[in-house]
Amino acid sequence: MSFKYECADFSQFQEQLKKMRDLDDKIIYALNTTIPTESFKGQVDAEVKCRELHGQLESGYSHRQEAIKKCIVSCADTVKTLKDKREENREDVALNKQFKTEQRKLRLLQAELSVEDIIRERTQKTFRERCRLFFRFDSL
């Protein structure tokens, strides 16, 4: 699950996050294909399947978290630079507009961390409900 992400355009970054969240969005389908029905219990090792799915979920969480945090740091640096330039030249309308745009983008990126927490919580709840008989949740 390797995705490139671009922090400069928030809409594009959000679209990339959406692609990275595909497994979380389709968790019910993933669990249905992972956990065997009664008739297939002997043919499929549900513990291994749940462990693999858990690994994929955790990997996705860490990649998205890392991407969001890197973009926040990058945007915060840009805001600081623009703020310093703005202090030197208060009359520059274009600079003020760019500063406010970057501030807005920084707030949106910070909000994505909250969205990520909600998605993770929802996915983990569903995962726990379905894999509880096959997988130990010491790490969740």
Disulfide bonds with the S-S distance in Angstrom:
Cys7-Cys71 1.81
Cys50-Cys131 2.11
